[in-house]
Protein backbone atom coordinates (compact mmCIF):
# COMPACT_ATOMS: atom_id res chain seq x y z
CA UNK A 1 0.00 0.00 0.00
CA UNK A 2 1.44 3.36 -0.95
CA UNK A 3 1.29 6.41 1.32
CA UNK A 4 -1.70 7.90 -0.56
CA UNK A 5 -3.77 4.71 -0.13
CA UNK A 6 -3.22 4.70 3.63
CA UNK A 7 -5.45 7.74 4.17
CA UNK A 8 -7.58 8.14 1.06
CA UNK A 9 -10.01 5.88 -0.78
CA UNK A 10 -11.93 6.98 -3.85
CA UNK A 11 -15.33 5.56 -4.76
CA UNK A 12 -17.18 6.44 -7.95
CA UNK A 13 -20.92 6.47 -7.26
CA UNK A 14 -23.09 5.90 -10.30
CA UNK A 15 -26.47 7.49 -10.66
CA UNK A 16 -29.63 5.49 -11.37
CA UNK A 17 -29.74 4.84 -15.11
CA UNK A 18 -32.27 6.95 -16.98
CA UNK A 19 -32.70 7.76 -20.67
CA UNK A 20 -31.21 11.22 -20.06
CA UNK A 21 -28.16 9.75 -18.37
CA UNK A 22 -27.68 7.02 -20.99
CA UNK A 23 -26.51 9.58 -23.54
CA UNK A 24 -23.90 10.93 -21.13
CA UNK A 25 -21.12 8.39 -20.88
CA UNK A 26 -18.00 8.48 -18.73
CA UNK A 27 -19.18 10.37 -15.69
CA UNK A 28 -20.28 9.72 -12.15
CA UNK A 29 -23.15 11.36 -10.32
CA UNK A 30 -20.76 11.76 -7.41
CA UNK A 31 -17.37 10.60 -6.17
CA UNK A 32 -16.78 9.91 -2.50
CA UNK A 33 -13.34 10.27 -0.97
CA UNK A 34 -12.87 8.58 2.38
CA UNK A 35 -10.28 10.09 4.67
CA UNK A 36 -9.11 8.95 8.10
CA UNK A 37 -11.58 11.18 9.97
CA UNK A 38 -14.48 11.37 7.56
CA UNK A 39 -15.63 11.48 4.00
CA UNK A 40 -16.08 14.00 1.19
CA UNK A 41 -18.65 13.77 -1.57
CA UNK A 42 -17.94 15.60 -4.84
CA UNK A 43 -21.19 15.99 -6.79
CA UNK A 44 -21.12 16.49 -10.55
CA UNK A 45 -23.03 19.42 -12.01
CA UNK A 46 -26.78 19.11 -11.43
CA UNK A 47 -29.08 20.62 -14.05
CA UNK A 48 -32.81 21.42 -14.13
CA UNK A 49 -35.41 18.80 -14.95
CA UNK A 50 -37.62 19.09 -18.03
CA UNK A 51 -40.68 20.22 -16.03
CA UNK A 52 -38.86 23.23 -14.62
CA UNK A 53 -37.42 24.14 -18.02
CA UNK A 54 -40.93 24.19 -19.51
CA UNK A 55 -42.49 25.97 -16.49
CA UNK A 56 -41.63 29.50 -17.61
CA UNK A 57 -40.25 31.29 -20.64
CA UNK A 58 -36.48 30.90 -20.73
CA UNK A 59 -34.54 33.93 -19.55
CA UNK A 60 -37.16 35.23 -17.11
CA UNK A 61 -36.90 35.57 -13.32
CA UNK A 62 -39.52 32.83 -13.01
CA UNK A 63 -37.41 30.49 -15.13
CA UNK A 64 -34.36 31.15 -12.93
CA UNK A 65 -36.41 30.55 -9.75
CA UNK A 66 -38.05 27.31 -11.00
CA UNK A 67 -34.84 25.90 -12.45
CA UNK A 68 -32.91 26.71 -9.25
CA UNK A 69 -35.57 24.91 -7.19
CA UNK A 70 -35.36 21.91 -9.51
CA UNK A 71 -31.57 21.76 -9.32
CA UNK A 72 -31.47 22.07 -5.54
CA UNK A 73 -34.20 19.44 -5.08
CA UNK A 74 -32.17 17.05 -7.24
CA UNK A 75 -28.97 17.95 -5.36
CA UNK A 76 -30.78 17.10 -2.11
CA UNK A 77 -31.72 13.75 -3.69
CA UNK A 78 -28.16 13.01 -4.82
CA UNK A 79 -26.85 13.80 -1.34
CA UNK A 80 -29.53 11.62 0.26
CA UNK A 81 -28.79 8.64 -2.01
CA UNK A 82 -25.21 8.70 -0.74
CA UNK A 83 -25.86 9.30 2.97
CA UNK A 84 -25.50 13.09 3.14
CA UNK A 85 -27.91 16.01 3.40
CA UNK A 86 -27.91 19.71 2.56
CA UNK A 87 -26.45 20.60 5.97
CA UNK A 88 -23.31 18.64 5.01
CA UNK A 89 -22.52 20.98 2.10
CA UNK A 90 -19.19 22.77 2.44
CA UNK A 91 -18.84 24.25 -1.08
CA UNK A 92 -21.26 25.02 -3.88
CA UNK A 93 -20.39 26.36 -7.33
CA UNK A 94 -23.33 27.85 -9.24
CA UNK A 95 -23.12 28.43 -12.99
CA UNK A 96 -25.72 31.02 -14.01
CA UNK A 97 -26.82 32.10 -17.48
CA UNK A 98 -28.18 35.60 -18.01
CA UNK A 99 -31.71 35.96 -19.25
CA UNK A 100 -33.23 38.36 -21.70
CA UNK A 101 -31.52 41.72 -21.58
CA UNK A 102 -28.41 40.29 -19.91
CA UNK A 103 -29.97 40.02 -16.42
CA UNK A 104 -28.75 37.16 -14.22
CA UNK A 105 -31.91 37.35 -12.08
CA UNK A 106 -29.88 36.99 -8.89
CA UNK A 107 -32.85 37.90 -6.70
CA UNK A 108 -34.92 35.02 -8.13
CA UNK A 109 -31.93 32.70 -7.76
CA UNK A 110 -31.40 33.81 -4.15
CA UNK A 111 -35.06 33.32 -3.23
CA UNK A 112 -35.03 29.71 -4.43
CA UNK A 113 -31.56 29.03 -2.98
CA UNK A 114 -32.61 30.20 0.49
CA UNK A 115 -35.53 27.72 0.46
CA UNK A 116 -32.98 24.89 0.49
CA UNK A 117 -29.77 26.25 2.01
CA UNK A 118 -30.44 27.75 5.42
CA UNK A 119 -28.49 30.28 7.46
CA UNK A 120 -27.51 27.71 10.09
CA UNK A 121 -25.48 25.68 7.56
CA UNK A 122 -24.21 28.05 4.87
CA UNK A 123 -21.54 26.50 2.64
CA UNK A 124 -18.88 28.47 0.82
CA UNK A 125 -20.37 29.51 -2.52
CA UNK A 126 -19.22 30.81 -5.88
CA UNK A 127 -21.58 32.19 -8.51
CA UNK A 128 -20.16 32.19 -12.01
CA UNK A 129 -21.86 33.93 -14.92
CA UNK A 130 -21.49 31.86 -18.09
CA UNK A 131 -22.57 32.52 -21.68
CA UNK A 132 -24.56 29.28 -21.86
CA UNK A 133 -24.81 25.74 -20.56
CA UNK A 134 -24.88 22.52 -22.62
CA UNK A 135 -28.65 22.80 -23.11
CA UNK A 136 -29.54 26.36 -24.23
CA UNK A 137 -32.74 26.49 -22.12
CA UNK A 138 -30.89 25.74 -18.87
CA UNK A 139 -30.25 28.81 -16.71
CA UNK A 140 -28.49 27.18 -13.74
CA UNK A 141 -26.15 24.28 -13.01
CA UNK A 142 -24.77 23.54 -9.55
CA UNK A 143 -21.91 21.34 -8.44
CA UNK A 144 -21.17 20.72 -4.80
CA UNK A 145 -18.87 19.23 -2.16
CA UNK A 146 -20.23 17.77 1.07
CA UNK A 147 -18.33 16.54 4.14
CA UNK A 148 -19.40 14.14 6.87
CA UNK A 149 -18.01 11.82 9.51
CA UNK A 150 -17.65 8.14 8.71
CA UNK A 151 -20.89 6.22 9.05
CA UNK A 152 -21.12 4.16 12.20
Residue pairs with C-beta under 8 A, 6 or more apart in sequence:
7 35
7 36
8 33
8 34
8 35
9 33
9 34
10 31
10 32
10 33
10 34
11 31
11 32
11 33
11 34
12 28
12 31
13 28
13 29
13 30
13 31
13 32
13 41
13 81
13 82
14 28
14 29
15 21
15 28
15 29
15 30
15 78
27 44
28 44
29 43
29 44
29 78
29 81
30 41
30 42
30 43
30 44
30 78
30 82
31 41
31 42
32 39
32 40
32 41
32 42
32 82
33 39
33 40
33 41
33 42
34 150
37 149
37 150
38 147
38 148
38 149
38 150
39 147
39 148
39 149
39 150
40 145
40 146
40 147
41 79
41 82
41 84
41 88
41 145
41 146
41 147
41 148
42 143
42 144
42 145
43 75
43 78
43 79
43 143
43 144
43 145
43 146
44 143
45 95
45 141
45 142
45 143
46 71
46 74
46 75
46 78
46 141
46 142
46 143
46 144
47 71
47 133
47 134
47 135
47 138
47 140
47 141
48 66
48 67
48 70
48 71
48 138
48 139
48 140
49 70
49 74
51 70
52 66
52 67
52 69
52 70
53 63
53 67
53 135
53 137
53 138
55 62
55 63
55 66
56 62
56 63
56 65
56 66
57 63
58 99
58 136
58 137
58 139
59 98
59 99
59 100
59 139
60 99
60 100
60 105
61 99
61 103
61 105
61 107
61 108
62 108
63 99
63 105
63 139
64 96
64 99
64 104
64 105
64 108
64 109
64 112
64 139
64 140
65 105
65 108
65 109
65 111
65 112
66 112
67 138
67 139
67 140
68 108
68 109
68 112
68 113
68 140
69 112
69 115
69 116
71 140
71 141
71 142
72 112
72 113
72 115
72 116
72 117
72 142
73 116
75 86
75 116
75 142
75 144
76 85
76 86
76 116
79 85
79 86
79 88
79 89
79 144
79 146
83 148
83 151
84 146
84 148
86 116
86 117
86 118
86 121
87 118
87 120
87 121
88 146
88 147
88 148
89 117
89 121
89 123
89 144
89 145
89 146
90 123
90 124
90 145
90 146
90 147
91 123
91 124
91 125
91 144
91 145
92 117
92 123
92 124
92 125
92 126
92 142
92 143
92 144
92 145
93 125
93 126
93 128
93 142
93 143
93 144
94 109
94 113
94 125
94 126
94 127
94 128
94 140
94 141
94 142
95 128
95 130
95 133
95 140
95 141
95 142
96 104
96 106
96 109
96 127
96 128
96 129
96 130
96 139
96 140
97 104
97 129
97 130
97 131
97 132
97 133
97 138
97 139
97 140
98 104
98 129
99 105
99 139
104 129
105 139
106 127
109 127
109 140
117 123
123 144
133 139
133 141
